[in-house]
Amino acid sequence: MAQKKQYKAETKRLLDLMIHSIYTHKEIFLRELISNASDALDKIYHASLHNEVEIDRTKLEIRITVDEKARTLTITDNGIGMTASEIEDNLGVIAKSGSFTFKKGLKEEDKQDDIDIIGQFGVGFYSAFMVAEKVEVYSQSAKGEDSVRFESEGEDGYKIETVEKRPIGTTIVLHLKADEEDENYSLYLENYEIKNLIKKYSDYIRYPIKMNEEQSDYDEKGEVKETKIVEVTLNSMIPLWKRNKSELKDEDYNSFYQDKFNDFQAPSKVIHTNLEGALSFDALLFVPSHVPPAFYTQDYQAGLQLYSRGVFILDHAKDLLPDAFRFVRGLVDSPDLSLNISREMLQHDRQLKAIASRLEKKIKGELLGMLKTDREKYEAFYKNFGLQIKYGAYAQYGANKELLEDLILFGSSKELKMVSLEEYVERMKEDQKEIFYVSGESLAKCDALPQTEWVKEKGYEILYLTDDVDEFVLQAFGTYKEKAFKAINQGDLDLGTEEEKQALKDKGEANKDLLESLKEALKDQVSDVRLSGRLKSHPVCLVSDEGLSFEMEKVLAQMPDGAPNMKAKRILELNSEHPLIEALSKVSQDKVKDYAELLYSQALLIEGFTLEDPVKFSNTLAQLMIDASK
């Protein structure tokens, strides 16, 4: 005789919350029910290890049956089963978890056994009511008591009755709701949809999930020759990341990555790591060999997939990676993460931060290893994702300096190749106090700047910064290994000998009137005109005063909100050894302004600026050429 029972008023409200509010996607119900079935199998497996029950452990399984006509979806396991009182406790009281109680009661030595208890909240069963109008549960406990049937239509309560003896285990029958205008419940009666959901959420449940399906053989004409019912296993059971690394080949990792992350190319780097102890997790990470579509846009979905004991939880767990490493794809599987009640979201806790910290260090270590042992491969990686690392280094005013400074490459005057800061410092001259750099559109244009010639002749290496963010990164770093960064086209460059400095001072005094005349002519454009201690064969250059640099001025001007009025203070420098100085000293006073503006325009073009009035520049140049020919 079935006993009709009512949920308590507060339990009815909680049940309504389970059905309508906790889960984001209705399809989650299948994950929850399969996870519960897996727990039941774990429990009987554990009992068999302690000789509490005799079973063939190789036959433990979960079976799914679809009946389209009856509109039922059935999930069966041959796990531990439940008695009438256990059904009352576990299904009649929402949020009371038998799995949690079982795990809590394990002895310390039992916890070393290969037991994974997934469900610990006791609400997963009720997710069934998101898609079912009625749920039946048939269960036979391994303890040998009567078989029991539980039936519920949700908030109206439930019935429990004794039924004819059944095999040990539990069967859940979902009577699916009728389709609605915006809900297609019949979808869960389609074999392909069941397969997709198992693959997505439960592929790594360690027991086989089986289902029967029709398969047809065709004759030569393409007509059905025979249709038969075939049993198929829907899950792969053993996650790749749980297998011993010594058993795996590159092909295994590459195939897994390309299939799981829909990439047509193999990854450039695989990072397979695990940690056991107070904090336990497995991680399988991949560095793509090319830039994913939309990577440098806000539309790109970064983050790692999250699993808990092989059960898929979240697709993009962003908190597990620093933004600088957002190019990394992969997954983390941990039994220690605190999840919210629906298992769809992470709680922000110490375990999560600890895993993120371990992954951060591991990724850095692997990339540094690639940099030191396979330079060509690292530079190919850096070409794809170096900009992201630089953005990460600049973010939060250099907070990630220690993590990223050794991973960054810049162009160099040494053979026009890429160089790390560590390599630069190792090659520095013994008396060198600063790391020299200059910015430009390309390595070639940097190398052609007038200011580089004299610095290179002095034996100093120069970093060539070609990305907009480069100078901002160096500003955020401040120093590297106690060496400050110094732009060779900004402020004073104190590299000359005492004799050279004195000679420059003397020539400045000798050409004082000329310099004053040029400065007066350019008073609206420059803050000073002076002889240069940084030019060798070139006649003129433009340098900025301390503070805002030319490169920063350009970057700020290009920003959406713009900063057109933020300009670096310009200083025009003339080569004291160039014949130009003598030629200018002979120019008549009425032509000084024209020559001054011509020199200034040339210096602007060299630094990559556009002229405000190119027509005027062209006309002035033409007129001076005409005058010179007379």
BABA-636549 format. One record per residue (C-alpha): residue in one letter; x, z, y. Coordinates in nm, 4 decimals. Layout:
N
 rest       c1       c3       c2
    A        X        Z        Y
...
END
This chain:
630
 rest       c1       c3       c2
    M   0.0000   0.0000   0.0000
    A   0.1500  -0.1112   0.3304
    Q   0.1934   0.1541   0.5934
    K   0.1070   0.0360   0.9442
    K   0.3251   0.2037   1.2043
    Q   0.3429   0.1785   1.5818
    Y   0.6534   0.1694   1.7926
    K   0.6676   0.4490   2.0437
    A   0.5745   0.3583   2.4006
    E   0.9356   0.3680   2.5225
    T   1.0438   0.1733   2.2146
    K   0.7843  -0.0956   2.2887
    R   0.9256  -0.1323   2.6385
    L   1.2747  -0.1549   2.4950
    L   1.1615  -0.4175   2.2454
    D   1.0180  -0.6242   2.5291
    L   1.3564  -0.5940   2.7011
    M   1.5337  -0.7074   2.3833
    I   1.3161  -1.0169   2.3547
    H   1.3041  -1.1279   2.7160
    S   1.6006  -0.9910   2.9073
    I   1.9145  -0.9038   2.7111
    Y   2.0056  -1.2418   2.5661
    T   2.0790  -1.5416   2.7846
    H   2.0186  -1.8053   2.5165
    K   1.7559  -1.7926   2.2440
    E   1.9932  -1.9587   1.9965
    I   2.1893  -1.6316   1.9845
    F   1.9346  -1.4953   1.7341
    L   2.1028  -1.6780   1.4455
    R   2.4440  -1.5348   1.5341
    E   2.2994  -1.1838   1.5392
    L   2.1173  -1.2118   1.2064
    I   2.4179  -1.3661   1.0329
    S   2.6409  -1.0954   1.1765
    N   2.4040  -0.8327   1.0339
    A   2.4162  -1.0095   0.6958
    S   2.7963  -1.0103   0.7123
    D   2.7902  -0.6360   0.7809
    A   2.5755  -0.5818   0.4720
    L   2.8257  -0.7793   0.2643
    D   3.1142  -0.5772   0.4088
    K   2.9371  -0.2561   0.3076
    I   2.8817  -0.3571  -0.0529
    Y   3.2374  -0.4928  -0.0675
    H   3.3602  -0.1528   0.0503
    A   3.1398   0.0285  -0.2013
    S   3.2758  -0.1861  -0.4836
    L   3.6341  -0.1009  -0.3857
    H   3.5488   0.2662  -0.4424
    N   3.3621   0.1948  -0.7690
    E   3.0295   0.2995  -0.6179
    V   2.8710  -0.0281  -0.7280
    E   2.9702  -0.3026  -0.9706
    I   2.9557  -0.6559  -0.8286
    D   3.1409  -0.9829  -0.8491
    R   3.3047  -0.9825  -0.5064
    T   3.3709  -1.3568  -0.5297
    K   2.9936  -1.4228  -0.5299
    L   2.9126  -1.2524  -0.1990
    E   2.7388  -1.5012   0.0307
    I   2.4788  -1.5706   0.2988
    R   2.2154  -1.8346   0.2358
    I   1.9928  -2.0156   0.4849
    T   1.6678  -2.1837   0.3840
    V   1.4512  -2.4037   0.6051
    D   1.0837  -2.4776   0.5326
    E   0.9496  -2.7212   0.7907
    K   0.5917  -2.7173   0.6606
    A   0.5660  -2.3389   0.6623
    R   0.7728  -2.3233   0.9843
    T   0.9987  -2.0543   0.8355
    L   1.3703  -1.9963   0.8609
    T   1.5095  -1.7604   0.5974
    I   1.8440  -1.5791   0.5953
    T   1.9418  -1.4114   0.2666
    D   2.2444  -1.2031   0.1741
    N   2.3460  -1.0219  -0.1441
    G   2.4899  -0.7303   0.0476
    I   2.4258  -0.3571   0.0310
    G   2.0497  -0.3752   0.0958
    M   1.8301  -0.1034   0.2438
    T   1.5992   0.1635   0.1082
    A   1.2602   0.2318   0.2651
    S   1.4027   0.5179   0.4708
    E   1.6979   0.3074   0.5836
    I   1.4630   0.0301   0.6930
    E   1.2633   0.2911   0.8829
    D   1.5811   0.4129   1.0519
    N   1.7459   0.0769   1.1185
    L   1.4501  -0.1507   1.1949
    G   1.1845   0.0978   1.3048
    V   1.4066   0.2543   1.5697
    I   1.5540   0.0105   1.8214
    A   1.9178   0.0556   1.9135
    K   1.9996   0.2707   1.6114
    S   2.2794   0.0930   1.4290
    G   2.3445   0.1442   1.0602
    S   2.6683  -0.0477   1.1001
    F   2.7862   0.1854   1.3724
    T   2.7023   0.4911   1.1603
    F   2.8786   0.3387   0.8604
    K   3.1926   0.2581   1.0586
    K   3.1961   0.6030   1.2125
    G   3.1775   0.7603   0.8685
    L   3.4689   0.5693   0.7188
    K   3.7612   0.7838   0.6151
    E   4.0957   0.7034   0.7695
    E   4.2238   0.5466   0.4500
    D   3.9066   0.3376   0.4222
    K   3.9671   0.1922   0.7651
    Q   4.2803   0.0296   0.6303
    D   4.0658  -0.1762   0.3920
    D   3.9732  -0.5285   0.4880
    I   3.6384  -0.4256   0.6342
    D   3.4951  -0.5799   0.9511
    I   3.1760  -0.4297   1.0865
    I   3.0409  -0.6596   1.3541
    G   2.7060  -0.5146   1.4621
    Q   2.7354  -0.1808   1.6323
    F   2.4429  -0.1758   1.8732
    G   2.1421  -0.1949   1.6437
    V   1.9565  -0.4453   1.8609
    G   2.0651  -0.7764   1.7067
    F   1.7764  -0.7840   1.4590
    Y   1.5225  -0.7851   1.7409
    S   1.6677  -1.1034   1.8868
    A   1.4655  -1.2732   1.6101
    F   1.1496  -1.2167   1.8134
    M   1.2805  -1.4563   2.0798
    V   1.1944  -1.7415   1.8412
    A   0.9650  -1.5872   1.5804
    E   0.6055  -1.4736   1.6110
    K   0.6400  -1.2726   1.2899
    V   0.9395  -1.1405   1.0953
    E   0.9429  -1.0309   0.7309
    V   1.2291  -0.8407   0.5724
    Y   1.2670  -0.7977   0.1967
    S   1.5403  -0.5638   0.0811
    Q   1.6707  -0.4085  -0.2385
    S   1.9255  -0.1333  -0.1946
    A   2.2339  -0.1105  -0.4149
    K   2.1343   0.2548  -0.4556
    G   1.8677   0.1428  -0.7013
    E   1.5501   0.2584  -0.5267
    D   1.2358   0.0446  -0.4939
    S   1.2420  -0.2909  -0.3230
    V   1.0875  -0.2795   0.0208
    R   0.9069  -0.5224   0.2515
    F   0.9071  -0.4814   0.6293
    E   0.6794  -0.6912   0.8515
    S   0.6427  -0.6977   1.2266
    E   0.4918  -0.9181   1.4930
    G   0.6837  -0.7487   1.7684
    E   0.5271  -0.5014   2.0032
    D   0.2227  -0.4468   1.7815
    G   0.4275  -0.2340   1.5447
    Y   0.5376  -0.2856   1.1861
    K   0.4417  -0.2379   0.8213
    I   0.6540  -0.1084   0.5356
    E   0.5542  -0.1380   0.1702
    T   0.7024  -0.1301  -0.1786
    V   0.7184  -0.4661  -0.3544
    E   0.8178  -0.6062  -0.6900
    K   1.1826  -0.5510  -0.7846
    R   1.4230  -0.7981  -0.6203
    P   1.7969  -0.8735  -0.6503
    I   2.0262  -0.6465  -0.4465
    G   2.0462  -0.7664  -0.0892
    T   1.8255  -0.8544   0.2061
    T   1.6099  -1.1533   0.2965
    I   1.4796  -1.2087   0.6478
    V   1.1978  -1.4595   0.6949
    L   1.1322  -1.5827   1.0476
    H   0.7904  -1.7385   1.1136
    L   0.8769  -1.9508   1.4131
    K   0.6611  -1.9686   1.7221
    A   0.4650  -2.2829   1.8024
    D   0.6381  -2.5225   2.0379
    E   0.5636  -2.4810   2.4058
    E   0.5972  -2.7155   2.7004
    D   0.9466  -2.5917   2.7851
    E   1.0506  -2.4456   2.4470
    N   1.1187  -2.6423   2.1300
    Y   1.1205  -2.3806   1.8526
    S   1.1020  -2.6545   1.5885
    L   1.4640  -2.7261   1.6745
    Y   1.5601  -2.4309   1.4527
    L   1.4047  -2.6064   1.1551
    E   1.6476  -2.8969   1.1830
    N   1.9461  -2.8843   0.9487
    Y   2.1796  -3.0361   1.2067
    E   2.0887  -2.7680   1.4632
    I   2.1502  -2.4907   1.2116
    K   2.4884  -2.6458   1.1310
    N   2.5789  -2.6690   1.4996
    L   2.4895  -2.3058   1.5658
    I   2.6836  -2.1826   1.2634
    K   2.9841  -2.3883   1.3706
    K   2.9614  -2.2569   1.7255
    Y   2.9004  -1.8863   1.6645
    S   2.9658  -1.7935   1.3021
    D   3.2216  -2.0403   1.1708
    Y   3.4667  -1.7610   1.0933
    I   3.2376  -1.5164   0.9180
    R   3.4504  -1.4418   0.6114
    Y   3.1730  -1.4965   0.3577
    P   3.0340  -1.8430   0.2779
    I   2.7163  -1.9391   0.4617
    K   2.5346  -2.1833   0.2355
    M   2.2369  -2.4144   0.2723
    N   2.0752  -2.6871   0.0610
    E   2.0287  -3.0280   0.2162
    E   1.9186  -3.3728   0.1124
    Q   2.1900  -3.6339   0.0685
    S   2.1227  -3.9979  -0.0110
    D   2.3270  -4.2582  -0.1981
    Y   2.2900  -4.6182  -0.0840
    D   2.3204  -4.9447  -0.2721
    E   2.5062  -5.2564  -0.1568
    K   2.2074  -5.3670   0.0540
    G   2.2063  -5.0402   0.2421
    E   1.8865  -4.9189   0.0756
    V   1.8456  -4.5647  -0.0575
    K   1.9375  -4.5642  -0.4242
    E   1.9076  -4.1907  -0.4916
    T   1.8300  -3.8741  -0.2966
    K   1.9511  -3.5410  -0.4227
    I   1.9655  -3.1814  -0.3084
    V   2.3216  -3.0660  -0.2450
    E   2.4470  -2.7192  -0.1641
    V   2.6796  -2.7177   0.1376
    T   2.8932  -2.4441   0.2905
    L   2.8494  -2.4409   0.6675
    N   3.1390  -2.2227   0.7805
    S   3.5152  -2.2503   0.7411
    M   3.5416  -1.8713   0.6853
    I   3.9136  -1.8195   0.7431
    P   4.0129  -1.8649   1.1082
    L   4.3315  -2.0576   1.1659
    W   4.4615  -1.7750   1.3828
    K   4.4218  -1.5255   1.0966
    R   4.6418  -1.7283   0.8654
    N   5.0134  -1.6620   0.8296
    K   5.2143  -1.8730   1.0731
    S   5.4577  -1.9643   0.7966
    E   5.1710  -2.1392   0.6127
    L   5.0775  -2.3586   0.9082
    K   5.2241  -2.6891   1.0196
    D   5.2165  -2.8656   1.3550
    E   4.9455  -3.0937   1.2172
    D   4.7209  -2.7917   1.1482
    Y   4.7508  -2.6627   1.5028
    N   4.7175  -3.0075   1.6602
    S   4.4091  -3.0979   1.4576
    F   4.2451  -2.7630   1.5371
    Y   4.3165  -2.7979   1.9089
    Q   4.2001  -3.1565   1.9398
    D   3.8799  -3.0886   1.7475
    K   3.7907  -2.7584   1.9136
    F   3.8817  -2.8489   2.2698
    N   3.7870  -3.2168   2.2611
    D   4.1290  -3.3451   2.3590
    F   4.2554  -3.6854   2.2522
    Q   4.6190  -3.5724   2.2700
    A   4.8087  -3.3037   2.0835
    P   4.9111  -3.0009   2.2932
    S   5.2605  -2.9778   2.4359
    K   5.2937  -2.6126   2.3353
    V   5.1266  -2.3848   2.0789
    I   5.1393  -2.0057   2.1155
    H   5.0186  -1.8179   1.8072
    T   5.0516  -1.4423   1.8452
    N   4.8982  -1.1213   1.7179
    L   4.9265  -0.7529   1.7878
    E   4.8275  -0.4630   1.5667
    G   4.8105  -0.0963   1.6519
    A   4.6188   0.1018   1.9104
    L   4.5274  -0.2363   2.0573
    S   4.4731  -0.5209   1.8119
    F   4.4094  -0.8874   1.8731
    D   4.4958  -1.2367   1.7568
    A   4.5498  -1.5162   2.0064
    L   4.5878  -1.8891   1.9572
    L   4.6821  -2.0563   2.2844
    F   4.7579  -2.4167   2.3752
    V   4.9276  -2.5799   2.6725
    P   4.7747  -2.9294   2.7135
    S   5.0093  -3.2262   2.7296
    H   4.8169  -3.3786   3.0211
    V   4.6088  -3.2584   3.3133
    P   4.2451  -3.2115   3.2036
    P   3.9756  -3.3940   3.4039
    A   3.8785  -3.2138   3.7253
    F   4.1498  -2.9513   3.6656
    Y   4.2362  -2.9137   4.0336
    T   3.8712  -2.8773   4.1381
    Q   3.6230  -2.5910   4.1424
    D   3.4256  -2.7619   3.8654
    Y   3.6945  -2.6930   3.6055
    Q   3.5962  -2.4171   3.3641
    A   3.9050  -2.2059   3.2975
    G   3.9352  -1.9107   3.0618
    L   3.9831  -1.8414   2.6932
    Q   3.7222  -1.8361   2.4197
    L   3.6503  -1.4841   2.3025
    Y   3.5771  -1.3794   1.9462
    S   3.5107  -1.0356   1.8049
    R   3.5993  -1.0146   1.4363
    G   3.5587  -1.3888   1.4010
    V   3.2189  -1.4028   1.5751
    F   3.2033  -1.6191   1.8864
    I   3.1153  -1.4176   2.1960
    L   3.2078  -1.6038   2.5141
    D   3.3305  -1.9519   2.6005
    H   3.5261  -1.8894   2.9213
    A   3.6676  -1.5371   2.9488
    K   3.8473  -1.5864   3.2802
    D   3.9773  -1.2311   3.3021
    L   4.2120  -1.2882   3.0089
    L   4.4372  -1.5245   3.2072
    P   4.5936  -1.5068   3.5529
    D   4.4916  -1.7978   3.7730
    A   4.8452  -1.9368   3.7615
    F   4.8000  -1.9960   3.3864
    R   4.4466  -2.1366   3.4038
    F   4.5714  -2.4544   3.2344
    V   4.6114  -2.2617   2.9060
    R   4.3328  -2.3231   2.6561
    G   4.2649  -2.1268   2.3426
    L   4.1027  -1.8133   2.2109
    V   4.1394  -1.4416   2.1559
    D   3.9901  -1.2522   1.8640
    S   3.9845  -0.8749   1.8950
    P   3.7920  -0.5905   1.7335
    D   3.8775  -0.3606   2.0234
    L   3.7032  -0.5206   2.3192
    S   3.4086  -0.3328   2.4622
    L   3.1192  -0.5767   2.4826
    N   2.7867  -0.5253   2.6480
    I   2.4787  -0.4683   2.4344
    S   2.4041  -0.8381   2.3863
    R   2.7669  -0.9178   2.2960
    E   2.7488  -1.2015   2.5473
    M   2.9581  -1.0460   2.8211
    L   3.2739  -0.8397   2.8515
    Q   3.2802  -0.4966   2.9987
    H   3.5781  -0.4585   3.2313
    D   3.7862  -0.1980   3.0555
    R   4.1409  -0.0972   2.9755
    Q   4.1502  -0.2933   2.6500
    L   4.0639  -0.6158   2.8281
    K   4.3310  -0.5595   3.0922
    A   4.5842  -0.4649   2.8264
    I   4.5213  -0.7852   2.6296
    A   4.5426  -0.9923   2.9477
    S   4.8754  -0.8267   3.0322
    R   5.0175  -0.9000   2.6856
    L   4.9048  -1.2628   2.7005
    E   5.0508  -1.3041   3.0479
    K   5.3935  -1.1875   2.9318
    K   5.3731  -1.3944   2.6137
    I   5.2883  -1.7153   2.7991
    K   5.5677  -1.6556   3.0498
    G   5.8153  -1.5911   2.7679
    E   5.7187  -1.9090   2.5847
    L   5.7445  -2.1206   2.9003
    L   6.0822  -1.9714   2.9881
    G   6.1978  -2.0472   2.6361
    M   6.0891  -2.4087   2.6792
    L   6.2695  -2.4263   3.0149
    K   6.5964  -2.3063   2.8650
    T   6.5888  -2.4916   2.5310
    D   6.3930  -2.8129   2.5975
    R   6.4378  -2.9070   2.9626
    E   6.2835  -3.2526   2.9300
    K   5.9683  -3.1111   2.7738
    Y   5.9441  -2.8371   3.0365
    E   5.9788  -3.0820   3.3235
    A   5.7000  -3.2931   3.1710
    F   5.4844  -2.9792   3.1533
    Y   5.5824  -2.8853   3.5074
    K   5.4872  -3.2258   3.6384
    N   5.1355  -3.1563   3.5118
    F   5.0917  -2.7895   3.5965
    G   5.3735  -2.6838   3.8282
    L   5.1450  -2.7025   4.1286
    Q   4.9082  -2.4517   3.9665
    I   5.1962  -2.2112   3.9057
    K   5.2979  -2.2461   4.2720
    Y   4.9440  -2.1743   4.3892
    G   4.9423  -1.8673   4.1669
    A   5.2756  -1.7564   4.3130
    Y   5.1505  -1.7936   4.6698
    A   4.8153  -1.6226   4.6049
    Q   4.7717  -1.2589   4.7078
    Y   5.0832  -1.2722   4.9267
    G   5.3228  -1.3117   4.6363
    A   5.1765  -1.0372   4.4155
    N   5.2711  -1.2417   4.1074
    K   5.6277  -1.3106   4.2235
    E   5.7892  -1.1258   3.9326
    L   5.5756  -1.3137   3.6795
    L   5.6247  -1.6633   3.8199
    E   5.9451  -1.6922   4.0249
    D   6.1608  -1.8014   3.7309
    L   5.9107  -2.0654   3.6162
    I   5.9063  -2.2616   3.9416
    L   6.1161  -2.5744   3.9916
    F   6.2112  -2.7447   4.3170
    G   6.3946  -3.0669   4.3920
    S   6.7620  -3.0316   4.4702
    S   7.0367  -3.2120   4.6590
    K   7.2412  -3.1810   4.3385
    E   7.1842  -3.5202   4.1743
    L   6.8267  -3.5219   4.3147
    K   6.7074  -3.3333   4.0075
    M   6.4737  -3.0392   3.9566
    V   6.6250  -2.6922   3.9648
    S   6.5024  -2.3360   3.9130
    L   6.5819  -2.0598   4.1591
    E   6.7948  -1.8914   3.8940
    E   7.0006  -2.2078   3.8462
    Y   7.0438  -2.2457   4.2217
    V   7.1681  -1.8889   4.2649
    E   7.4086  -1.9212   3.9721
    R   7.5692  -2.2218   4.1491
    M   7.5865  -2.0658   4.4961
    K   7.9209  -2.0489   4.6756
    E   8.0855  -1.7092   4.6622
    D   8.0359  -1.6415   5.0335
    Q   7.6838  -1.7917   5.0517
    K   7.4226  -1.5439   5.1725
    E   7.1120  -1.7643   5.1888
    I   6.9216  -2.0173   4.9783
    F   6.8984  -2.3366   5.1835
    Y   6.5972  -2.5662   5.1776
    V   6.4256  -2.8438   5.3666
    S   6.0779  -2.9985   5.3332
    G   5.9797  -3.3629   5.3089
    E   5.7446  -3.6108   5.1454
    S   5.9815  -3.6928   4.8588
    L   6.3265  -3.6126   4.7244
    A   6.4619  -3.9336   4.8739
    K   6.3204  -3.8600   5.2199
    C   6.4505  -3.5041   5.2106
    D   6.7933  -3.6301   5.1134
    A   6.7911  -3.8799   5.4000
    L   6.7224  -3.6201   5.6702
    P   7.0107  -3.6009   5.9221
    Q   7.0463  -3.2231   5.8808
    T   7.1328  -3.2479   5.5086
    E   7.4515  -3.4515   5.5526
    W   7.6633  -3.1808   5.7146
    V   7.5266  -2.8990   5.4900
    K   7.6098  -3.0967   5.1749
    E   7.9582  -3.1783   5.3103
    K   8.0142  -2.8056   5.3511
    G   7.9493  -2.7709   4.9764
    Y   7.6072  -2.6105   4.9898
    E   7.3170  -2.7090   4.7611
    I   6.9789  -2.7644   4.9291
    L   6.6348  -2.7171   4.7755
    Y   6.4048  -3.0108   4.8526
    L   6.0434  -2.8967   4.8944
    T   5.7972  -3.1821   4.8431
    D   5.4625  -3.0046   4.7857
    D   5.2532  -2.8682   5.0716
    V   5.2477  -2.5204   4.9170
    D   5.6264  -2.4940   4.8675
    E   5.7221  -2.3313   5.1956
    F   5.4296  -2.0909   5.1666
    V   5.5577  -1.9875   4.8232
    L   5.9045  -1.9111   4.9619
    Q   5.7493  -1.7202   5.2518
    A   5.5448  -1.5140   5.0026
    F   5.8541  -1.4431   4.7913
    G   6.0655  -1.3395   5.0897
    T   6.3830  -1.3268   4.8812
    Y   6.5094  -1.4169   4.5359
    K   6.7693  -1.1862   4.3802
    E   6.8298  -1.0417   4.7271
    K   6.9017  -1.3869   4.8721
    A   6.6875  -1.4878   5.1711
    F   6.5505  -1.8409   5.2112
    K   6.6739  -2.0485   5.5052
    A   6.5394  -2.3839   5.6276
    I   6.8243  -2.6086   5.7442
    N   6.6000  -2.7613   6.0131
    Q   6.4819  -2.4350   6.1628
    G   6.6519  -2.1876   6.3971
    D   7.0288  -2.1528   6.4053
    L   7.2401  -2.2621   6.1095
    D   7.5538  -2.0527   6.1087
    L   7.7794  -2.2481   5.8720
    G   8.0593  -2.3669   6.0997
    T   8.4044  -2.2162   6.1314
    E   8.5003  -2.0169   6.4386
    E   8.6989  -2.3181   6.5628
    E   8.3986  -2.5484   6.5183
    K   8.1712  -2.3042   6.6998
    Q   8.4075  -2.2777   6.9951
    A   8.4480  -2.6557   7.0162
    L   8.0697  -2.6980   7.0217
    K   8.0384  -2.4377   7.2975
    D   8.3010  -2.6125   7.5066
    K   8.1293  -2.9498   7.4720
    G   7.7980  -2.7900   7.5638
    E   7.9510  -2.6648   7.8878
    A   8.1044  -3.0054   7.9561
    N   7.7677  -3.1784   7.9124
    K   7.5592  -2.9108   8.0767
    D   7.4116  -3.1377   8.3450
    L   7.3128  -3.4074   8.0934
    L   7.1412  -3.1551   7.8669
    E   6.9567  -3.0031   8.1633
    S   6.8345  -3.3467   8.2706
    L   6.7065  -3.4288   7.9194
    K   6.5389  -3.0897   7.8916
    E   6.3641  -3.1385   8.2258
    A   6.2451  -3.4825   8.1169
    L   6.0996  -3.3372   7.7952
    K   5.9796  -3.0050   7.9313
    D   5.6251  -3.0647   7.8017
    Q   5.7458  -3.1578   7.4507
    V   6.0411  -2.9358   7.3631
    S   6.1580  -2.5827   7.4357
    D   6.5250  -2.6808   7.4482
    V   6.7733  -2.9677   7.4290
    R   7.1188  -2.8788   7.2966
    L   7.4239  -3.0074   7.1167
    S   7.3983  -2.9730   6.7418
    G   7.6213  -2.7917   6.4950
    R   7.4354  -2.9427   6.1985
    L   7.4792  -3.3200   6.2479
    K   7.7629  -3.5310   6.1106
    S   7.7031  -3.9067   6.1561
    H   7.3462  -3.9112   6.2841
    P   7.2872  -3.9099   6.6622
    V   6.9803  -3.6895   6.6927
    C   6.7492  -3.4534   6.5072
    L   6.4559  -3.2256   6.5712
    V   6.4550  -2.8631   6.4597
    S   6.1958  -2.5899   6.4963
    D   6.2520  -2.2469   6.6382
    E   6.2137  -1.9365   6.4205
    G   5.8540  -1.8718   6.3127
    L   5.6231  -2.1625   6.2372
    S   5.8019  -2.4533   6.0687
    F   5.7253  -2.8247   6.0965
    E   5.5949  -2.8357   5.7391
    M   5.3593  -2.5449   5.7972
    E   5.2358  -2.7104   6.1141
    K   5.1486  -3.0258   5.9177
    V   4.9743  -2.8341   5.6367
    L   4.7675  -2.6214   5.8732
    A   4.6604  -2.9303   6.0674
    Q   4.5295  -3.0901   5.7451
    M   4.3124  -2.7959   5.6439
    P   3.9317  -2.8398   5.6628
    D   3.8915  -2.5858   5.9434
    G   4.2114  -2.7237   6.0984
    A   4.4632  -2.5642   6.3316
    P   4.5644  -2.8531   6.5621
    N   4.6867  -2.6207   6.8354
    M   4.9293  -2.4339   6.6099
    K   5.2559  -2.6167   6.6665
    A   5.6129  -2.5254   6.5887
    K   5.8451  -2.4853   6.8855
    R   6.0520  -2.8042   6.9017
    I   6.4231  -2.8209   6.9823
    L   6.5956  -3.1554   7.0270
    E   6.9557  -3.1546   6.9057
    L   7.2198  -3.4198   6.9837
    N   7.5336  -3.4877   6.7843
    S   7.8251  -3.3768   7.0026
    E   8.0636  -3.6139   6.8209
    H   7.8413  -3.9214   6.8445
    P   7.9132  -4.2045   7.0952
    L   7.5582  -4.1514   7.2157
    I   7.6694  -3.8573   7.4318
    E   7.9136  -4.0703   7.6297
    A   7.6572  -4.3499   7.6624
    L   7.3925  -4.1086   7.7966
    S   7.6349  -3.9676   8.0523
    K   7.6503  -4.3159   8.2101
    V   7.2734  -4.3644   8.2306
    S   7.1310  -4.3754   8.5817
    Q   6.9101  -4.0821   8.6755
    D   6.5948  -4.2932   8.7016
    K   6.6341  -4.3995   8.3334
    V   6.7022  -4.0522   8.1885
    K   6.3349  -3.9833   8.1208
    D   6.2931  -4.3099   7.9284
    Y   6.5973  -4.2389   7.7127
    A   6.4881  -3.8790   7.6586
    E   6.1444  -3.9860   7.5380
    L   6.2963  -4.2533   7.3162
    L   6.5295  -4.0005   7.1505
    Y   6.2451  -3.7511   7.1087
    S   6.0219  -4.0148   6.9490
    Q   6.2997  -4.1098   6.7074
    A   6.3458  -3.7459   6.6107
    L   5.9694  -3.7071   6.5555
    L   5.9617  -4.0090   6.3236
    I   6.2576  -3.8746   6.1253
    E   6.0681  -3.5475   6.0691
    G   5.7609  -3.7342   5.9466
    F   5.5400  -3.6903   6.2524
    T   5.3223  -3.9656   6.3964
    L   5.3681  -4.0637   6.7607
    E   5.0909  -3.9786   7.0024
    D   5.1437  -4.3067   7.1901
    P   5.3222  -4.5642   6.9691
    V   5.2431  -4.8414   7.2165
    K   5.4285  -4.6608   7.4941
    F   5.7224  -4.6025   7.2575
    S   5.7363  -4.9725   7.1709
    N   5.7185  -5.0842   7.5336
    T   5.9859  -4.8347   7.6456
    L   6.2195  -4.9457   7.3660
    A   6.1701  -5.3117   7.4547
    Q   6.2361  -5.2480   7.8246
    L   6.5558  -5.0549   7.7541
    M   6.6785  -5.3403   7.5346
    I   6.6069  -5.5853   7.8164
    D   6.7902  -5.3663   8.0676
    A   7.0893  -5.3327   7.8337
    S   7.1201  -5.7101   7.8025
    K   7.1489  -5.7667   8.1747
END
